[in-house]
Amino acid sequence: MNLVLFTSSFPYGKGEQFLETEIAFLSAKFETVTIVPTTFGGGKEKRIVPNNVSTLEPVLLGKRNRFLNFKFTCLLGFYKTIIKELYSSIKSNQLPFFLSALNIAYCALSDSRIKKIMLESTNKDVHYYYWGHGLSFMLPFLEKVNAKQVMRLHRGDLYEYLHNGYFPFREYQLSACDFIVPISADGAKYLSEIYPNYNNKIKIHRLGVKAHFDISPLPVKECFNIVSCSALIPVKRVHLIIESLKTNIKGQVIWTHFGDGALMSELQKASELLPPNVTCNFVGFVSNNFLLDHYRKHPVDLFVNVSSSEGIPVSIMEAISYGIPVVATNVGGASEAITNESGRLINVDFNTSELTTIINSLIDKELIFERNKVKESWRELFDASENYKGFVDFLTALR
């Protein structure tokens, strides 16, 4: 039984760190795993994968084939579908999104390696699309494929309201799949309400974090340590953390942010207005091992996530696995990850003074979280050895 895993860039680039854990479980149960990335993801260095895992070069190798290609000869038989989607994309002001999806589908279906994969697949094989965008855009245009087709859905590849109510070829994707796997109950509910005809295909399988025995060192009295971890892009709203730390924060606070992005310089400049008792460190991008080592060796009092949209952030799973309490906006599946034992949820449109109040209550010890109980909430929900084992058992049972 063989698996083909379609990714955004993994094992190339620096993204999709969570697949570094999942790939070990997949390779242990399938005879072979073939990874087909969409792009290099910003770097050609390849991460280490198990011995029975092979990796193809990305389907989109450069700018030349990342832009619209009008030679859609392999898609002519689907002109009615394409015209319908074209109309919907224009109506939703999402024409570039549609054209990009169509071009990716064309590039994939024109790739001789993918043609070979589809032709040689058997009913004992599984094709696993890690995202609802990228190479899964070819799903509606596949003719007869013997392998089972499974598509995971997270956040930006799931919630259509993030794209003005339009997602290219969504219903055709769902129709072409044997199973659709959202990572949260919130995602499953959202999908089933919009596309009730596919309820029987929806199976929730959460992501997970490796089991370990570590708990972040106990906080020190001299200062209060806050950590956040995300790309520095608008949806993550890291500027709201800065606003929350600007006024009325008690005592010495050190805020460390891991991650980079287009807003790095802007946020660094904004952080210069923080009061003298608040120290800010923008570390930039680090490897997943570096981040976890930080949790292992340094005291962290609080993890903060103030995104306007999420699936279930792996960054939250990682924090609670080290017994670090979390404050996060109540979006996506965040309420499935955070309990009263592990942190606090705040409204997506929260006033920054609310976050300030929570931080101060932790500093004053008016609000206390027991680290063992925080870690226990991770063990119950996001232990990779349980979640990925269950998911792989699901995949292998499809033959």
C-alpha positions as CSV (number, residue, x, y, z in Angstrom):
1,M,0.0,0.0,0.0
2,N,1.5,3.3,-1.1
3,L,0.9,6.9,-0.3
4,V,1.3,10.0,-2.4
5,L,1.4,13.2,-0.3
6,F,0.8,16.5,-2.0
7,T,2.2,19.4,-0.1
8,S,2.8,23.2,-0.4
9,S,6.6,22.9,-0.2
10,F,7.5,20.3,2.3
11,P,10.2,18.9,2.7
12,Y,11.6,22.0,0.9
13,G,11.5,25.5,2.4
14,K,10.8,26.3,6.0
15,G,7.1,26.0,6.2
16,E,4.7,23.1,7.1
17,Q,6.8,22.2,10.2
18,F,4.0,20.1,11.5
19,L,4.6,17.6,8.7
20,E,8.0,16.9,10.2
21,T,6.1,15.0,12.9
22,E,3.3,13.5,10.8
23,I,5.6,12.1,8.1
24,A,7.2,9.6,10.6
25,F,3.7,8.1,11.3
26,L,2.8,7.9,7.6
27,S,6.1,6.3,6.6
28,A,5.7,3.7,9.3
29,K,2.5,2.3,7.9
30,F,2.8,2.7,4.2
31,E,5.3,0.7,2.0
32,T,6.4,3.9,0.2
33,V,5.5,7.5,0.5
34,T,6.0,9.9,-2.4
35,I,5.9,13.6,-1.7
36,V,4.9,16.0,-4.5
37,P,5.4,19.6,-3.4
38,T,3.9,22.6,-5.2
39,T,6.9,24.9,-4.9
40,F,10.3,25.1,-3.2
41,G,8.8,27.4,-0.6
42,G,11.7,29.8,-0.7
43,G,14.6,27.4,-0.3
44,K,15.9,24.3,-2.1
45,E,17.4,22.7,1.0
46,K,15.5,19.5,1.8
47,R,14.7,18.4,5.3
48,I,15.5,14.8,6.4
49,V,12.7,12.3,5.8
50,P,12.4,8.6,6.5
51,N,14.2,6.1,4.2
52,N,11.0,4.9,2.4
53,V,10.0,8.5,1.6
54,S,10.9,9.9,-1.9
55,T,10.4,13.5,-3.0
56,L,9.8,14.9,-6.5
57,E,10.9,18.3,-7.5
58,P,8.1,20.8,-7.2
59,V,5.5,21.1,-9.9
60,L,5.9,24.8,-10.1
61,L,9.6,25.3,-10.4
62,G,9.8,29.1,-11.0
63,K,8.0,32.2,-11.9
64,R,7.6,31.1,-15.5
65,N,5.0,28.5,-14.7
66,R,3.5,30.2,-11.7
67,F,1.7,32.7,-13.9
68,L,-1.3,32.1,-16.1
69,N,-0.7,29.6,-18.9
70,F,-3.4,29.8,-21.6
71,K,-2.6,26.4,-23.2
72,F,-5.4,24.7,-21.2
73,T,-5.8,21.8,-23.7
74,C,-6.0,19.1,-21.0
75,L,-9.0,21.0,-19.4
76,L,-11.1,21.6,-22.5
77,G,-13.5,18.7,-21.6
78,F,-14.4,20.7,-18.4
79,Y,-15.3,24.0,-20.1
80,K,-18.7,24.1,-18.4
81,T,-17.1,23.8,-15.0
82,I,-14.5,26.4,-15.8
83,I,-17.0,28.9,-17.2
84,K,-19.2,28.5,-14.1
85,E,-16.3,29.1,-11.8
86,L,-15.1,32.0,-13.9
87,Y,-18.5,33.7,-13.5
88,S,-18.5,33.0,-9.7
89,S,-15.0,34.4,-9.3
90,I,-15.8,37.6,-11.1
91,K,-19.0,38.0,-9.1
92,S,-17.0,37.6,-5.9
93,N,-14.2,39.8,-7.0
94,Q,-11.8,36.8,-6.8
95,L,-10.8,36.5,-10.5
96,P,-7.0,36.3,-9.7
97,F,-7.7,33.5,-7.2
98,F,-9.6,31.5,-9.8
99,L,-6.9,32.1,-12.5
100,S,-4.2,31.0,-10.1
101,A,-6.1,27.8,-9.2
102,L,-6.8,27.0,-12.9
103,N,-3.1,27.5,-13.7
104,I,-2.0,25.2,-10.9
105,A,-4.4,22.6,-12.1
106,Y,-3.1,22.9,-15.6
107,C,0.5,22.6,-14.6
108,A,-0.2,19.6,-12.4
109,L,-2.2,17.7,-15.0
110,S,0.4,18.5,-17.7
111,D,3.2,17.1,-15.5
112,S,4.4,13.7,-16.8
113,R,5.3,12.6,-13.3
114,I,1.8,13.2,-12.0
115,K,0.3,11.6,-15.0
116,K,2.4,8.5,-14.2
117,I,1.3,8.6,-10.6
118,M,-2.4,8.7,-11.5
119,L,-2.0,6.0,-14.2
120,E,-0.1,3.6,-12.0
121,S,-2.1,4.0,-8.8
122,T,-4.1,1.1,-7.5
123,N,-7.2,0.8,-5.3
124,K,-4.8,-0.1,-2.4
125,D,-3.1,3.3,-2.7
126,V,-4.0,6.7,-1.1
127,H,-3.5,10.2,-2.5
128,Y,-3.4,12.6,0.4
129,Y,-3.7,16.3,-0.3
130,Y,-2.4,18.2,2.7
131,W,-4.2,21.4,1.7
132,G,-7.5,22.4,0.1
133,H,-5.5,24.7,-2.2
134,G,-2.4,24.2,-4.3
135,L,-2.2,20.8,-6.0
136,S,-5.7,19.8,-4.8
137,F,-7.0,22.2,-7.4
138,M,-6.4,19.4,-9.9
139,L,-8.9,17.1,-8.2
140,P,-12.0,18.3,-10.2
141,F,-10.2,17.5,-13.4
142,L,-9.0,14.0,-12.7
143,E,-10.6,11.3,-14.8
144,K,-10.5,7.8,-13.5
145,V,-8.0,7.4,-10.6
146,N,-8.0,4.1,-8.7
147,A,-6.4,5.5,-5.5
148,K,-8.5,6.8,-2.7
149,Q,-8.5,10.7,-2.6
150,V,-8.2,12.4,0.8
151,M,-8.0,16.1,1.4
152,R,-7.1,17.9,4.7
153,L,-8.6,21.3,5.4
154,H,-7.1,23.9,7.9
155,R,-8.0,27.6,7.8
156,G,-7.3,29.7,4.7
157,D,-8.0,26.6,2.5
158,L,-11.3,26.1,4.3
159,Y,-13.2,29.2,5.4
160,E,-14.6,30.8,2.3
161,Y,-15.5,34.0,4.1
162,L,-11.8,34.7,4.1
163,H,-11.9,35.0,0.3
164,N,-15.1,37.1,0.0
165,G,-17.2,34.0,0.0
166,Y,-15.5,32.3,-2.9
167,F,-13.1,29.4,-3.1
168,P,-12.1,28.0,-6.6
169,F,-13.7,24.7,-7.5
170,R,-14.6,23.9,-3.9
171,E,-17.7,21.8,-4.5
172,Y,-16.0,19.9,-7.4
173,Q,-13.1,19.2,-5.0
174,L,-15.4,17.8,-2.4
175,S,-17.2,15.7,-5.0
176,A,-13.9,14.3,-6.3
177,C,-12.6,13.3,-2.8
178,D,-13.4,10.1,-1.0
179,F,-12.9,11.8,2.3
180,I,-12.5,15.4,3.6
181,V,-10.5,15.8,6.8
182,P,-10.9,19.2,8.6
183,I,-8.5,19.6,11.6
184,S,-11.2,20.9,14.0
185,A,-14.8,20.4,14.9
186,D,-15.4,24.0,14.0
187,G,-14.1,23.4,10.5
188,A,-16.3,20.3,10.1
189,K,-19.4,22.2,11.3
190,Y,-18.6,25.0,8.9
191,L,-18.2,22.7,6.0
192,S,-21.2,20.6,6.7
193,E,-23.5,23.7,6.9
194,I,-22.4,25.0,3.5
195,Y,-22.1,21.6,1.7
196,P,-24.5,19.2,3.6
197,N,-24.5,16.8,0.6
198,Y,-20.9,15.7,1.6
199,N,-21.5,15.2,5.3
200,N,-20.8,11.5,5.0
201,K,-17.3,12.3,3.7
202,I,-16.3,14.6,6.5
203,K,-14.0,13.1,9.2
204,I,-12.3,15.2,11.9
205,H,-8.6,14.4,12.5
206,R,-6.7,16.9,14.6
207,L,-3.0,17.7,14.3
208,G,-0.7,16.9,17.1
209,V,2.6,17.6,18.9
210,K,5.2,15.0,19.8
211,A,4.9,13.6,23.3
212,H,7.6,14.6,25.7
213,F,8.1,14.9,29.5
214,D,9.3,18.5,29.7
215,I,7.5,21.4,31.3
216,S,8.8,25.0,30.8
217,P,10.9,26.1,33.8
218,L,9.1,27.9,36.6
219,P,8.7,31.6,36.1
220,V,11.2,33.9,37.8
221,K,10.1,36.7,40.1
222,E,12.2,39.4,38.5
223,C,10.1,39.5,35.3
224,F,7.1,38.2,33.4
225,N,7.9,36.4,30.2
226,I,5.4,36.4,27.3
227,V,5.9,34.5,24.0
228,S,4.1,34.7,20.7
229,C,4.8,32.8,17.6
230,S,3.4,33.5,14.1
231,A,4.2,34.9,10.7
232,L,4.2,38.7,10.8
233,I,1.3,39.2,8.5
234,P,-2.0,41.2,8.9
235,V,-4.2,38.2,9.9
236,K,-2.0,37.6,12.9
237,R,-2.5,41.1,14.3
238,V,0.7,41.2,16.3
239,H,0.3,44.9,16.6
240,L,-2.5,44.3,19.1
241,I,0.0,42.7,21.5
242,I,2.1,45.9,21.3
243,E,-1.0,48.0,22.0
244,S,-1.8,45.8,25.0
245,L,1.7,46.2,26.4
246,K,1.8,50.0,26.0
247,T,-0.1,51.1,29.1
248,N,-0.7,50.0,32.7
249,I,1.5,46.9,32.6
250,K,2.8,46.1,36.0
251,G,6.4,45.2,36.7
252,Q,9.1,44.1,34.3
253,V,7.9,42.2,31.2
254,I,9.9,40.5,28.4
255,W,7.9,39.8,25.3
256,T,9.6,37.5,22.7
257,H,8.1,36.9,19.3
258,F,9.2,34.1,17.0
259,G,8.5,34.4,13.3
260,D,9.1,36.8,10.5
261,G,7.1,38.3,7.6
262,A,6.3,41.5,5.6
263,L,5.4,43.5,8.7
264,M,8.6,42.9,10.6
265,S,10.1,46.4,10.3
266,E,6.8,48.1,10.9
267,L,6.2,46.1,14.1
268,Q,9.8,46.6,15.3
269,K,9.3,50.4,14.9
270,A,6.0,50.3,16.7
271,S,7.6,48.4,19.6
272,E,10.0,51.3,20.2
273,L,7.1,53.1,21.8
274,L,6.7,50.5,24.5
275,P,7.4,51.7,28.1
276,P,10.7,51.1,29.8
277,N,9.4,48.2,31.8
278,V,8.6,46.2,28.7
279,T,11.4,44.6,26.7
280,C,10.6,43.4,23.2
281,N,12.6,40.8,21.2
282,F,11.7,40.0,17.6
283,V,13.8,36.9,17.0
284,G,12.7,36.2,13.4
285,F,12.2,32.8,11.9
286,V,13.6,29.8,13.8
287,S,13.4,26.1,13.3
288,N,10.8,24.2,15.2
289,N,13.5,22.5,17.2
290,F,14.9,25.9,18.2
291,L,11.5,27.0,19.4
292,L,10.8,23.9,21.4
293,D,14.3,24.1,23.0
294,H,13.4,27.6,24.1
295,Y,10.3,26.3,25.9
296,R,12.4,23.6,27.4
297,K,15.1,25.8,28.8
298,H,13.6,29.2,29.4
299,P,10.7,30.2,31.7
300,V,7.6,31.3,29.8
301,D,4.7,32.7,31.8
302,L,2.2,33.2,28.9
303,F,1.7,32.4,25.3
304,V,-0.4,34.9,23.3
305,N,-2.2,34.6,20.0
306,V,-4.5,37.4,18.7
307,S,-5.2,36.3,15.1
308,S,-8.4,37.3,13.4
309,S,-8.7,33.8,11.9
310,E,-7.2,30.4,12.7
311,G,-7.8,26.6,12.3
312,I,-6.3,25.2,15.5
313,P,-2.8,26.7,15.7
314,V,0.0,24.2,16.2
315,S,1.8,27.0,18.1
316,I,-0.9,26.8,20.8
317,M,-0.6,23.0,20.9
318,E,3.2,23.3,21.4
319,A,2.9,25.9,24.2
320,I,0.4,23.9,26.2
321,S,2.5,20.7,25.7
322,Y,5.1,22.5,27.9
323,G,2.6,23.6,30.5
324,I,2.5,27.2,29.2
325,P,-0.9,28.9,29.6
326,V,-2.4,30.6,26.6
327,V,-4.5,33.6,25.9
328,A,-6.0,33.5,22.4
329,T,-8.8,35.0,20.3
330,N,-11.9,32.8,20.1
331,V,-11.6,32.0,16.4
332,G,-11.7,28.8,14.4
333,G,-11.0,25.8,16.6
334,A,-9.3,27.8,19.4
335,S,-12.1,27.0,21.8
336,E,-11.3,23.3,21.2
337,A,-7.7,23.8,22.3
338,I,-8.1,26.1,25.3
339,T,-10.0,25.3,28.5
340,N,-10.3,27.1,31.8
341,E,-7.4,24.9,33.0
342,S,-5.1,25.9,30.2
343,G,-5.8,29.6,29.5
344,R,-8.4,32.2,28.5
345,L,-10.3,33.0,25.3
346,I,-11.0,36.6,24.3
347,N,-13.3,37.8,21.6
348,V,-11.9,38.4,18.2
349,D,-12.8,42.1,18.4
350,F,-11.4,42.4,21.9
351,N,-10.3,45.7,23.4
352,T,-6.5,45.7,24.1
353,S,-7.2,46.7,27.7
354,E,-8.8,43.2,28.2
355,L,-5.5,41.5,27.3
356,T,-3.6,44.0,29.5
357,T,-5.9,43.1,32.4
358,I,-5.3,39.4,32.0
359,I,-1.6,39.9,31.9
360,N,-1.7,42.0,35.0
361,S,-3.8,39.4,36.8
362,L,-1.2,36.8,36.1
363,I,1.6,39.1,37.2
364,D,-0.3,39.8,40.5
365,K,-1.0,36.1,40.9
366,E,-4.7,36.8,41.0
367,L,-5.0,34.3,38.1
368,I,-3.0,31.1,38.4
369,F,-2.7,28.2,36.0
370,E,-1.2,24.9,37.2
371,R,1.4,23.8,34.7
372,N,0.7,20.1,35.0
373,K,-3.0,20.7,34.3
374,V,-2.1,22.9,31.3
375,K,0.0,20.0,30.0
376,E,-2.7,17.5,30.7
377,S,-5.1,19.4,28.4
378,W,-2.5,18.9,25.6
379,R,-2.2,15.2,26.3
380,E,-6.0,14.7,26.1
381,L,-6.4,16.6,22.8
382,F,-3.1,17.0,20.8
383,D,-0.7,14.1,21.6
384,A,0.7,13.3,18.2
385,S,1.2,9.7,19.0
386,E,-2.5,9.4,19.5
387,N,-3.8,11.8,16.8
388,Y,-1.5,10.8,14.0
389,K,-1.8,7.1,14.8
390,G,-5.6,7.4,14.5
391,F,-5.3,9.3,11.3
392,V,-2.9,6.8,9.7
393,D,-5.1,3.9,10.8
394,F,-8.0,5.7,9.1
395,L,-5.9,6.0,5.9
396,T,-4.7,2.4,5.8
397,A,-8.2,1.1,6.4
398,L,-9.3,2.7,3.1
399,R,-7.9,0.0,0.9
